[in-house]
Amino acid sequence: MEKWKKWVGASLVALTLPFSVNGEAKAEEKALNIFHTNDIHASFEEYGKVSAYVKEKRDQLEHVLFVDAGDFASGNPVVDLNFGKPMVDVFNLAGLDAFTIGNHEFDYGQTYLQENMEDSLFPWLGANMSTGDTGVENPEPYTIIDVDGIAVGILGITQAPPATAPANVIGMTFDQDYVGTALSYQDELEEQADVIVALTHIGHDQDRRLAEAVDYFDVIIGGHSHTTLRQPVVVNGTPIVQTGSNLANLGELTLTYNDETEDVTNVTGSLTAVSSMTSIDEEVQAVIDGYVEEMEDVLGKVVGYSDTGLTRDGRFNGDAPLGNFWTDAMRDFADADVALTNNGGLRDSISPGEVTLNDLYSIEPFANEIMVIEMTGAAIEEVIAFSYSRDNRNQIDLQTSGLHYEIITGTTGNYLDVNLTIGGQAVDENETYMVAVADYIGTGGSGYQFEGELIHETVGLMTAAMEQYALRLTDAGEKLNYYREGRIAIKVDPSGPNPGDIIGSTETGLYSANKSTQDVGIGNLYTDAIRAKTGSDIGLLNRSSITGEIPPGSITDRQIEALDSFGNAIVVVETTGERIMEVLVEQSRYHNGVDLQASGLTYTLIPDGNRYELANVNVHGEPIESQETYTVAYNDYMHGTNFYQLGTVLDDSYGPVWQAVVDYVMDQTEPINYEEGSRITIEGSEPGDPTGTRTVAEAIGNNSGVYPVKGYIVGSIVNQRPVIGEGTHAASNLLLADSPNETDRSKMLPVQLVNGTAVRNGLNLESNPTNLGKAVRITGSLEAYFSTPGMRAPSTYEWIEEEGPVEPEPPVCSFDEWSGNQVYTAGDRVEYNGDFYEAKWWTQGENPSQSGQWDVWKKVADCYEVPEGPQEWIKDQIYVAGDQVLVEGQLYEAKWWTQGEDPRRSGQWDVWKKVTE
């Protein structure tokens, strides 16, 4: 079957045009409308709106399908405590036509998986899985649906292996070869279907790979990665769509099918926000309300109160407040030395205020249980190392209680080592410890291996542990106030080896710290690279795509790849100057500063109250023309979003951004150095330190974000009172100032020193009083501390060497060797036996080291280090008036020319005088 993509060709104009040129459907053309959702995660409160919307469209349109790409489960206790049944009920009432199994559908266990499949009025699809002898019905690989005369084939592919507790899929097998699975069904699908849809739950990156290798799908409807694609992204001619997650959007597709040619000739797609829908399917809503009301009494129970809230934010680069509460509850419940749980299990945050059972079930919807394993210190270290470096993620994955750990990385984030402490003491690799872990990872989930003796297969549910712990704190009069405490830290060792092959170098370093105020080194490198790769007029990348740093020194290929964690691909489009300027100004206003890094383009932002205006926009040094067309290289994420998308795709075959950067670096013959602020500026702002380091005044003035701050340690706060200079200091904090002599408390930044951390051990004035007055750079979260702008939970520090006087460069002395036959005149310089001499007047033959009574040669003073102050008298040296010497500790001064006269007995001419003052 010839597919529409072959008809469209490279320009892909069909994605932005209506399905017929003259605006009216031809007689042989039919419009197939597909409505789709994915990754609802039990967010079913507004499903009545979705059902009403789709039913209205069924009444209005001739050929309609409604499908879901998986993960309806896990995220809402109303659904999860009923093991998914509420979602199946509303799917049935809404008339869902097909469903691909997501990884979280396995979360309730095999019994409930089978019950949910049996209760469904729609097919569950999974071409790459087999349930074996488990007793669970094997899902169909595909389904063929007759949509009023159009035969639609829908192939389902699920994540392999699914990210669920391993116990949930015992006895089942999953084929990771998604391409092979798809190709194995090509012939029978093409024989039976007019239109072929891949309904997948494998993530957007895998969907792209599938499209690259398989060309018979008319569209891929995806899930799992929670990617919001506001219009189809086309890869190798195949449109790919996805709606995001949590029922934020309903996807709408229109496929134009030509009966005569049996081709799909056009595909368009968009998203509709569920919040914008007004009609409600009362039948569906009644089911939702019934379940919610039934669970209100149970879930409304208040277990505590939190002023701070319990947020999971920051969990990928350190400990998070929610993770600290969670693991404290686990450790208390299991009576363990250490508790560990993975970031993937922290499904939501809890807002400040009353904390209810509903909140606890919302953040932990998986019914995970707590295991206890006796492990050696060495085994714990292996787990922590794996947690950070698994799948080359290079990010924190395990939240912790009892155990504090500091990951040591190279400059690319690559794992080098880890420091472990329990109770402030280094972990002994031969000692054993009781470790409480979530059973998902304890049984091998996400590839974890907890080596040790299993003490308890389970001591109870995670939610029960959190409920009991919260109630105990509440009964003791304590609030559930948690902060980022520094239990976990990442420290960069700049001297550590960079993985990969050296491909270039930089003398200045390449940074991204100031990307919100100007162009930065990393941004310039990346945009230069994609522009050079594509030959485009302009290269543009949004600031979330530009992150990290490359210190001065060599650059490796792995270093570049590690900076691009998203793996975005290059897209080249044609657009107008007007659209470029529109995006520049819109995004600067939205992000409150610079958003787009650029190559081939320079511009200035002018603050105007809370907005920005655009000025001095130039393309290759010439003013940009509104109606002129330009080619722009950016990435597929930007092209897939309405607010960045610039125009019509010309080419999307250049591969990943990071590979273009590697190629660009390899092509350079000189070190890669950039002067930041030379392309993009904000009027009135001064260029910042490329490394992002802030002064104390800057940290106080803008007290948010995680930044390094440099200053002098001037004191600490004891019992709410500042102690400046010498005195009895607190170990829990210190005060930082821009001057070592600062006495004004309002100009000092209080810095929290979290107990048990390397930062506290190294900096606190109680144990290290000699730190007072020293200059230091500390990295931490800028936020209120001691009710004033401060820094919490610092993760790293380094001492700053004070700059002393600049030592003069020693002169370079390189003269011709003296020759006894050559005539020299005053000023000529020669080298003789390793010493350097200068002629005072005409000379020939006089040996420089024995230049006679007339002293025709003198040593070149610039070629020698001359000690300060008078030196001991030397008999053979010639002195002139004013020269001072020491003899037996007495100072003498020459009154005129002299050689050989002892200062103590300077003859009748009295050429030396004693200095008595």
ZARO-943956 format. One record per residue (C-alpha): x, y, z; residue in three letters. Coordinates in steps of 0.2 Angstrom, whole numbers. Layout:
# ZARO-943956
    east   north      up   residuo
       X       Y       Z       ALA
...
This chain:
# ZARO-943956
    east   north      up   residuo
       0       0       0       MET
       7      17      -5       GLU
       7      28      10       LYS
       3      47      11       TRP
      21      51      16       LYS
      28      46      -1       LYS
      15      57      -9       TRP
      20      72       2       VAL
      39      71       0       GLY
      52      80       9       ALA
      43      97      11       SER
      29      90      23       LEU
      18     104      18       VAL
       3      93      21       ALA
       5      94      39       LEU
       0     113      39       THR
     -13     112      25       LEU
     -31     107      25       PRO
     -35      90      18       PHE
     -39      96       1       SER
     -32     110      -9       VAL
     -49     118     -13       ASN
     -55     116       5       GLY
     -69     103       0       GLU
     -67      85       1       ALA
     -67      75     -15       LYS
     -80      62     -17       ALA
     -67      48     -16       GLU
     -59      55       0       GLU
     -65      51      18       LYS
     -59      60      34       ALA
     -55      48      48       LEU
     -55      57      65       ASN
     -45      49      79       ILE
     -46      55      97       PHE
     -33      49     108       HIS
     -26      50     126       THR
     -11      43     135       ASN
      -4      42     153       ASP
     -20      47     162       ILE
     -13      40     178       HIS
     -30      39     186       ALA
     -33      58     184       SER
     -51      54     180       PHE
     -60      68     189       GLU
     -63      77     172       GLU
     -66      62     161       TYR
     -84      67     160       GLY
     -79      81     149       LYS
     -68      71     138       VAL
     -82      58     136       SER
     -95      72     131       ALA
     -83      80     119       TYR
     -79      63     110       VAL
     -98      58     109       LYS
    -102      75     102       GLU
     -89      73      89       LYS
     -96      55      85       ARG
    -113      63      81       ASP
    -105      77      70       GLN
     -92      66      61       LEU
     -94      51      50       GLU
     -78      41      54       HIS
     -73      42      72       VAL
     -61      32      83       LEU
     -56      34     101       PHE
     -40      26     108       VAL
     -29      27     123       ASP
     -10      23     123       ALA
      -8      16     141       GLY
      -5      20     159       ASP
     -22      24     165       PHE
     -17      17     182       ALA
      -7      23     197       SER
      -9      41     203       GLY
     -25      43     211       ASN
     -30      34     227       PRO
     -48      33     222       VAL
     -44      23     207       VAL
     -29      14     215       ASP
     -37       8     230       LEU
     -50       0     219       ASN
     -36      -8     208       PHE
     -41       2     192       GLY
     -59      -3     191       LYS
     -65      16     191       PRO
     -55      19     175       MET
     -61       4     166       VAL
     -79       9     170       ASP
     -77      26     163       VAL
     -68      20     148       PHE
     -82       8     144       ASN
     -95      22     146       LEU
     -86      34     135       ALA
     -84      21     121       GLY
     -66      18     120       LEU
     -61       8     105       ASP
     -44       1     109       ALA
     -31       2     122       PHE
     -12      -2     123       THR
      -6      -9     139       ILE
       6       3     149       GLY
      19      -2     162       ASN
       8       4     176       HIS
      -7      -7     171       GLU
       3     -21     179       PHE
       5     -12     196       ASP
     -10     -20     204       TYR
      -4     -37     201       GLY
      -9     -51     189       GLN
     -26     -55     197       THR
     -32     -37     195       TYR
     -24     -36     178       LEU
     -35     -51     172       GLN
     -50     -44     181       GLU
     -48     -27     172       ASN
     -46     -35     155       MET
     -61     -46     158       GLU
     -72     -31     163       ASP
     -66     -20     148       SER
     -78     -18     133       LEU
     -63     -13     122       PHE
     -48     -24     117       PRO
     -31     -23     126       TRP
     -16     -23     114       LEU
       2     -29     116       GLY
      10     -37     101       ALA
      27     -39     110       ASN
      21     -48     126       MET
      16     -65     131       SER
       8     -69     147       THR
      13     -87     146       GLY
       6     -99     160       ASP
       1     -85     172       THR
     -17     -87     170       GLY
     -18     -69     163       VAL
     -26     -68     146       GLU
     -14     -64     132       ASN
     -18     -47     124       PRO
     -21     -46     106       GLU
      -7     -40      95       PRO
     -18     -29      85       TYR
     -36     -26      81       THR
     -45     -22      65       ILE
     -60     -10      67       ILE
     -72      -6      53       ASP
     -75      13      55       VAL
     -90      16      44       ASP
     -82       8      29       GLY
     -64      12      33       ILE
     -54      -3      40       ALA
     -42       3      53       VAL
     -28      -8      59       GLY
     -21      -4      77       ILE
      -5     -12      82       LEU
      -1     -11     101       GLY
      17     -11     107       ILE
      21      -9     126       THR
      37      -5     136       GLN
      49     -20     137       ALA
      52     -24     151       PRO
      38     -14     159       PRO
      43      -2     173       ALA
      34     -11     187       THR
      38     -21     202       ALA
      46     -37     195       PRO
      34     -48     205       ALA
      20     -41     195       ASN
      26     -49     178       VAL
      33     -65     184       ILE
      30     -78     171       GLY
      27     -65     157       MET
      40     -61     143       THR
      42     -45     133       PHE
      51     -42     117       ASP
      62     -27     117       GLN
      64     -27      98       ASP
      50     -15      94       TYR
      55     -14      76       VAL
      56     -32      74       GLY
      38     -34      82       THR
      31     -21      70       ALA
      39     -28      54       LEU
      32     -46      59       SER
      14     -40      58       TYR
      16     -29      42       GLN
      10     -41      29       ASP
      -6     -46      38       GLU
     -10     -28      43       LEU
      -8     -21      25       GLU
     -18     -36      19       GLU
     -33     -32      31       GLN
     -32     -13      34       ALA
     -35       3      24       ASP
     -27      13      38       VAL
     -13       7      50       ILE
     -10      15      67       VAL
       4      10      79       ALA
      -3      13      97       LEU
      12      12     107       THR
      18      14     125       HIS
      37      15     123       ILE
      41      34     124       GLY
      44      47     111       HIS
      62      43     108       ASP
      58      25     104       GLN
      43      30      93       ASP
      56      40      83       ARG
      67      25      81       ARG
      52      15      76       LEU
      47      28      63       ALA
      65      28      56       GLU
      65       9      53       ALA
      47       5      49       VAL
      38      14      35       ASP
      20       6      34       TYR
      12      16      48       PHE
       0      30      44       ASP
       3      37      61       VAL
      11      33      78       ILE
       0      37      93       ILE
      12      36     108       GLY
      13      36     127       GLY
      25      33     142       HIS
      37      48     140       SER
      23      61     144       HIS
      28      71     129       THR
      16      86     124       THR
      16      87     105       LEU
       4     101     100       ARG
       5      95      82       GLN
      12      79      74       PRO
      31      77      73       VAL
      36      69      57       VAL
      50      57      57       VAL
      55      48      40       ASN
      38      53      34       GLY
      28      46      48       THR
      18      58      60       PRO
      20      54      78       ILE
       8      61      91       VAL
       7      62     110       GLN
      -4      72     122       THR
       7      74     138       GLY
       0      66     154       SER
     -13      67     167       ASN
     -28      71     156       LEU
     -22      88     152       ALA
     -26      87     134       ASN
     -36      77     121       LEU
     -27      73     105       GLY
     -37      75      89       GLU
     -31      68      72       LEU
     -38      69      55       THR
     -32      57      42       LEU
     -38      59      24       THR
     -41      42      16       TYR
     -43      41      -3       ASN
     -55      26      -8       ASP
     -49      26     -26       GLU
     -30      25     -23       THR
     -32      17      -6       GLU
     -19      29       1       ASP
     -19      41      16       VAL
     -15      57       8       THR
     -14      69      22       ASN
     -13      69      41       VAL
     -16      84      53       THR
     -16      84      72       GLY
     -19      96      87       SER
     -22      95     105       LEU
     -37     102     115       THR
     -35     107     133       ALA
     -48      97     144       VAL
     -49     112     155       SER
     -57     121     140       SER
     -71     109     138       MET
     -88     114     145       THR
    -100      99     142       SER
    -100      85     154       ILE
    -106      67     151       ASP
    -118      65     166       GLU
    -118      46     166       GLU
     -99      46     167       VAL
     -98      60     179       GLN
    -110      50     191       ALA
     -98      35     191       VAL
     -84      47     195       ILE
     -93      56     209       ASP
     -99      39     216       GLY
     -81      32     218       TYR
     -75      49     225       VAL
     -89      50     238       GLU
     -87      32     243       GLU
     -68      35     247       MET
     -70      52     255       GLU
     -71      46     273       ASP
     -56      35     272       VAL
     -45      47     262       LEU
     -50      63     271       GLY
     -42      58     287       LYS
     -29      71     293       VAL
     -13      64     298       VAL
      -3      80     301       GLY
       1      98     296       TYR
      15     105     286       SER
      21     123     285       ASP
      34     119     272       THR
      24     107     262       GLY
      33      91     256       LEU
      40      94     239       THR
      49      81     228       ARG
      57      95     218       ASP
      76      94     217       GLY
      76      75     219       ARG
      87      72     204       PHE
     102      82     211       ASN
     101      80     230       GLY
      89      75     244       ASP
      71      82     242       ALA
      60      87     257       PRO
      47      73     252       LEU
      61      60     250       GLY
      68      65     268       ASN
      50      63     276       PHE
      47      47     266       TRP
      63      38     270       THR
      62      44     288       ASP
      45      35     289       ALA
      52      19     281       MET
      67      18     293       ARG
      56      21     308       ASP
      43       9     303       PHE
      57      -5     299       ALA
      68      -1     314       ASP
      82       0     301       ALA
      99       9     301       ASP
      96      15     283       VAL
      81      18     272       ALA
      82      20     253       LEU
      68      23     240       THR
      69      28     222       ASN
      64      44     214       ASN
      52      36     202       GLY
      41      31     217       GLY
      39      49     222       LEU
      24      53     211       ARG
      19      70     217       ASP
      22      84     230       SER
      11      88     245       ILE
       6     107     247       SER
       8     116     264       PRO
      -7     114     275       GLY
     -16      99     282       GLU
      -9      82     276       VAL
     -22      68     273       THR
     -22      50     269       LEU
     -27      56     251       ASN
     -11      65     250       ASP
      -1      50     255       LEU
      -9      38     243       TYR
      -7      51     229       SER
      12      52     232       ILE
      13      33     233       GLU
       0      25     222       PRO
       9       9     219       PHE
       5      -1     235       ALA
      24      -3     237       ASN
      29     -13     253       GLU
      45     -11     263       ILE
      59     -25     263       MET
      73     -26     276       VAL
      90     -32     270       ILE
     106     -34     280       GLU
     120     -27     269       MET
     138     -24     271       THR
     145      -6     268       GLY
     153     -12     252       ALA
     136     -18     245       ALA
     128      -2     250       ILE
     142       8     241       GLU
     139      -3     225       GLU
     120       1     226       VAL
     123      20     227       ILE
     136      19     213       ALA
     123      10     202       PHE
     109      22     207       SER
     119      37     200       TYR
     127      30     185       SER
     113      17     179       ARG
     110      19     160       ASP
     122      33     160       ASN
     109      44     168       ARG
     122      53     179       ASN
     109      59     192       GLN
     103      55     209       ILE
      90      42     210       ASP
      89      36     229       LEU
      82      46     243       GLN
      89      42     260       THR
      88      42     278       SER
     101      37     290       GLY
     114      36     276       LEU
     122      52     270       HIS
     131      51     253       TYR
     142      62     242       GLU
     144      58     224       ILE
     161      63     217       ILE
     160      66     198       THR
     171      72     184       GLY
     167      88     174       THR
     154      79     163       THR
     144      72     178       GLY
     153      55     176       ASN
     153      45     192       TYR
     171      43     200       LEU
     168      39     218       ASP
     156      41     233       VAL
     158      45     251       ASN
     146      37     263       LEU
     143      41     281       THR
     130      35     294       ILE
     128      45     310       GLY
     143      56     305       GLY
     155      41     304       GLN
     162      34     288       ALA
     153      18     282       VAL
     164       3     286       ASP
     164      -8     270       GLU
     165     -24     281       ASN
     152     -19     294       GLU
     134     -24     291       THR
     119     -13     292       TYR
     100     -15     292       MET
      93      -7     276       VAL
      75      -4     273       ALA
      70      -2     254       VAL
      55      -1     243       ALA
      51     -18     237       ASP
      50     -12     219       TYR
      69      -9     219       ILE
      72     -22     232       GLY
      66     -36     220       THR
      76     -30     205       GLY
      65     -15     198       GLY
      75      -3     187       SER
      90     -15     187       GLY
      94     -14     206       TYR
     103     -28     215       GLN
     103     -27     234       PHE
     116     -39     239       GLU
     114     -46     257       GLY
     103     -57     268       GLU
      85     -54     267       LEU
      78     -51     284       ILE
      60     -47     281       HIS
      52     -49     264       GLU
      40     -36     270       THR
      36     -27     286       VAL
      21     -17     278       GLY
      15      -5     266       LEU
      24      11     262       MET
       8      21     265       THR
       6      13     282       ALA
      23      18     287       ALA
      20      36     282       MET
       3      37     290       GLU
      10      30     306       GLN
      26      41     306       TYR
      15      57     303       ALA
       3      53     317       LEU
      17      50     329       ARG
      25      66     325       LEU
       8      75     326       THR
       4      67     343       ASP
      21      73     349       ALA
      16      91     344       GLY
      28      92     329       GLU
      23      98     312       LYS
      28      89     296       LEU
      41     102     291       ASN
      55      96     280       TYR
      68     104     270       TYR
      82     100     259       ARG
      95      95     272       GLU
     111      90     262       GLY
     109      71     265       ARG
     114      69     247       ILE
     127      80     238       ALA
     136      80     221       ILE
     154      86     221       LYS
     164      89     205       VAL
     182      84     204       ASP
     189      95     190       PRO
     205      84     190       SER
     195      69     187       GLY
     196      60     170       PRO
     184      65     157       ASN
     177      49     148       PRO
     178      48     129       GLY
     191      54     116       ASP
     198      71     116       ILE
     192      81     101       ILE
     197      99     105       GLY
     201     111     119       SER
     196     127     127       THR
     206     140     136       GLU
     193     151     143       THR
     180     137     148       GLY
     162     136     141       LEU
     148     140     153       TYR
     129     141     154       SER
     127     150     171       ALA
     122     167     163       ASN
     110     161     150       LYS
      96     171     156       SER
     105     187     154       THR
     116     185     139       GLN
     124     173     126       ASP
     135     160     135       VAL
     149     149     129       GLY
     139     133     129       ILE
     125     142     119       GLY
     137     149     107       ASN
     145     133     104       LEU
     129     123     101       TYR
     121     136      90       THR
     137     138      80       ASP
     138     119      78       ALA
     120     116      71       ILE
     121     131      60       ARG
     138     125      53       ALA
     131     107      51       LYS
     116     113      41       THR
     122     128      32       GLY
     107     138      39       SER
     106     157      41       ASP
     103     156      59       ILE
     105     143      73       GLY
      93     145      88       LEU
      91     135     104       LEU
      80     138     119       ASN
      89     140     136       ARG
      83     123     143       SER
      92     115     130       SER
     108     123     135       ILE
     115     118     152       THR
     131     113     160       GLY
     149     118     158       GLU
     166     113     151       ILE
     181     119     161       PRO
     197     126     153       PRO
     206     111     146       GLY
     203      97     134       SER
     185      93     127       ILE
     180      75     124       THR
     166      68     114       ASP
     157      60     129       ARG
     158      77     138       GLN
     148      84     124       ILE
     135      70     124       GLU
     133      71     143       ALA
     128      89     141       LEU
     113      85     130       ASP
     103      74     141       SER
      87      76     130       PHE
      95      69     114       GLY
      86      82     103       ASN
      87      81      85       ALA
      91      95      73       ILE
      77     102      62       VAL
      79     115      48       VAL
      64     126      44       VAL
      61     141      33       GLU
      53     156      41       THR
      52     175      41       THR
      61     189      51       GLY
      44     194      58       GLU
      41     176      65       ARG
      59     176      72       ILE
      56     192      81       MET
      39     187      87       GLU
      46     171      96       VAL
      61     181     103       LEU
      51     194     112       VAL
      37     182     117       GLU
      49     170     125       GLN
      59     184     133       SER
      44     190     142       ARG
      38     173     147       TYR
      55     168     154       HIS
      59     185     161       ASN
      75     187     152       GLY
      85     179     138       VAL
      78     162     132       ASP
      85     160     115       LEU
     104     157     112       GLN
     109     161      94       ALA
     122     160      80       SER
     121     171      65       GLY
     109     182      75       LEU
     112     196      88       THR
      99     206      98       TYR
      96     217     113       THR
      82     216     125       LEU
      76     232     133       ILE
      67     231     150       PRO
      50     239     150       ASP
      43     237     167       GLY
      39     218     168       ASN
      41     216     150       ARG
      55     216     137       TYR
      56     225     120       GLU
      67     220     106       LEU
      81     230      98       ALA
      96     229      87       ASN
      91     213      79       VAL
     104     208      66       ASN
     107     194      54       VAL
     126     192      50       HIS
     128     211      54       GLY
     113     217      44       GLU
      96     222      51       PRO
      84     208      51       ILE
      70     211      38       GLU
      52     207      43       SER
      46     200      26       GLN
      63     192      22       GLU
      64     173      23       THR
      78     164      33       TYR
      83     146      36       THR
      84     142      54       VAL
      92     127      63       ALA
      84     122      80       TYR
      79     106      88       ASN
      64      95      87       ASP
      57      99     104       TYR
      56     117      99       MET
      48     113      82       HIS
      35     102      91       GLY
      29     116     102       THR
      17     130      96       ASN
      27     144     105       PHE
      44     140      97       TYR
      39     133      80       GLN
      45     145      67       LEU
      39     137      50       GLY
      39     124      37       THR
      52     110      38       VAL
      65     109      25       LEU
      75      95      32       ASP
      75      84      48       ASP
      89      72      44       SER
     104      79      52       TYR
     103      69      68       GLY
     106      73      86       PRO
     112      91      91       VAL
     126      84     102       TRP
     133      74      87       GLN
     134      90      77       ALA
     143      99      91       VAL
     156      84      92       VAL
     159      86      73       ASP
     161     105      75       TYR
     173     104      89       VAL
     183      91      79       MET
     184     103      64       ASP
     192     117      74       GLN
     211     120      73       THR
     211     132      88       GLU
     205     131     105       PRO
     186     136     107       ILE
     185     152     116       ASN
     170     164     117       TYR
     167     181     125       GLU
     151     180     133       GLU
     138     195     130       GLY
     145     198     113       SER
     129     192     104       ARG
     114     195     116       ILE
     113     208     129       THR
     100     215     141       ILE
     101     234     141       GLU
     108     241     157       GLY
     115     224     163       SER
     133     220     166       GLU
     141     204     160       PRO
     142     191     174       GLY
     155     179     180       ASP
     154     165     167       PRO
     154     152     180       THR
     139     160     188       GLY
     147     163     205       THR
     138     177     214       ARG
     145     189     227       THR
     136     190     244       VAL
     127     206     239       ALA
     121     198     223       GLU
     115     182     233       ALA
     106     194     245       ILE
      98     204     231       GLY
      92     189     221       ASN
      89     175     234       ASN
      83     161     223       SER
      90     146     213       GLY
     105     135     217       VAL
     122     145     214       TYR
     140     146     220       PRO
     143     162     231       VAL
     160     168     236       LYS
     164     178     251       GLY
     173     179     268       TYR
     168     169     283       ILE
     165     182     296       VAL
     155     174     310       GLY
     140     163     314       SER
     123     165     322       ILE
     121     159     340       VAL
     104     159     349       ASN
      97     170     335       GLN
     111     183     338       ARG
     126     186     326       PRO
     143     183     333       VAL
     156     192     322       ILE
     174     189     323       GLY
     182     179     338       GLU
     170     171     350       GLY
     160     156     354       THR
     152     150     337       HIS
     138     139     332       ALA
     143     123     322       ALA
     126     124     312       SER
     129     139     302       ASN
     141     153     297       LEU
     140     171     290       LEU
     147     176     273       LEU
     152     193     268       ALA
     160     202     254       ASP
     173     210     265       SER
     183     201     279       PRO
     180     216     290       ASN
     161     218     287       GLU
     152     222     303       THR
     134     226     296       ASP
     123     210     298       ARG
     112     216     284       SER
     126     213     272       LYS
     130     196     278       MET
     123     179     270       LEU
     118     166     283       PRO
     123     149     277       VAL
     116     133     284       GLN
     128     119     288       LEU
     118     103     288       VAL
     124      90     301       ASN
     134      75     295       GLY
     139      84     279       THR
     157      87     272       ALA
     152     105     270       VAL
     148     107     289       ARG
     163      96     294       ASN
     175     107     284       GLY
     168     124     287       LEU
     160     126     304       ASN
     169     138     315       LEU
     167     128     331       GLU
     178     114     325       SER
     188     125     313       ASN
     191     142     321       PRO
     205     146     309       THR
     192     147     295       ASN
     188     165     301       LEU
     192     178     288       GLY
     195     165     275       LYS
     189     167     257       ALA
     178     153     251       VAL
     165     148     237       ARG
     150     139     243       ILE
     136     131     232       THR
     119     129     239       GLY
     101     134     237       SER
      98     153     239       LEU
      82     155     250       GLU
      77     162     267       ALA
      87     157     282       TYR
      86     165     299       PHE
      71     175     292       SER
      83     184     280       THR
      90     180     263       PRO
     102     166     265       GLY
     108     149     259       MET
     102     132     263       ARG
     109     114     261       ALA
     125     119     253       PRO
     132     104     243       SER
     150     109     239       THR
     163     122     244       TYR
     181     127     239       GLU
     194     139     246       TRP
     198     154     236       ILE
     217     158     236       GLU
     219     177     239       GLU
     228     185     225       GLU
     245     192     231       GLY
     256     204     222       PRO
     260     199     204       VAL
     278     193     203       GLU
     287     201     188       PRO
     292     189     174       GLU
     311     185     175       PRO
     319     193     160       PRO
     325     182     146       VAL
     343     184     143       CYS
     350     177     127       SER
     366     185     120       PHE
     380     179     109       ASP
     396     172     117       GLU
     410     184     120       TRP
     424     184     108       SER
     442     190     112       GLY
     444     196      93       ASN
     428     206      92       GLN
     427     225      95       VAL
     413     230     107       TYR
     406     247     111       THR
     396     253     126       ALA
     379     244     128       GLY
     384     228     119       ASP
     379     213     129       ARG
     388     196     129       VAL
     387     179     138       GLU
     403     172     146       TYR
     404     156     156       ASN
     386     156     160       GLY
     386     175     165       ASP
     379     190     156       PHE
     389     206     154       TYR
     387     223     146       GLU
     401     234     139       ALA
     403     251     147       LYS
     414     258     133       TRP
     425     253     118       TRP
     434     237     122       THR
     443     222     113       GLN
     451     207     121       GLY
     447     212     139       GLU
     440     196     148       ASN
     423     200     155       PRO
     426     191     171       SER
     443     200     173       GLN
     440     217     165       SER
     454     226     172       GLY
     456     242     183       GLN
     445     251     171       TRP
     430     240     174       ASP
     425     239     155       VAL
     412     226     158       TRP
     398     225     171       LYS
     386     211     174       LYS
     368     214     167       VAL
     358     217     182       ALA
     341     213     173       ASP
     348     195     171       CYS
     350     191     190       TYR
     339     191     205       GLU
     345     205     216       VAL
     342     203     235       PRO
     334     217     244       GLU
     344     228     255       GLY
     363     229     258       PRO
     374     213     255       GLN
     390     207     262       GLU
     406     216     255       TRP
     415     207     241       ILE
     433     211     239       LYS
     434     209     220       ASP
     418     218     216       GLN
     418     236     210       ILE
     407     249     220       TYR
     402     267     216       VAL
     397     281     227       ALA
     381     277     237       GLY
     383     258     237       ASP
     380     251     254       GLN
     388     235     261       VAL
     389     225     277       LEU
     405     220     286       VAL
     403     210     302       GLU
     386     217     304       GLY
     391     235     302       GLN
     384     245     287       LEU
     396     255     276       TYR
     393     267     261       GLU
     405     270     247       ALA
     409     288     244       LYS
     416     285     226       TRP
     423     272     215       TRP
     432     258     224       THR
     438     240     222       GLN
     447     230     235       GLY
     448     244     249       GLU
     442     236     265       ASP
     428     246     272       PRO
     435     245     289       ARG
     452     251     283       ARG
     448     261     268       SER
     465     270     266       GLY
     470     288     265       GLN
     456     293     253       TRP
     443     286     265       ASP
     432     279     251       VAL
     420     271     264       TRP
     411     279     278       LYS
     402     270     292       LYS
     383     272     293       VAL
     378     275     311       THR
     360     280     309       GLU
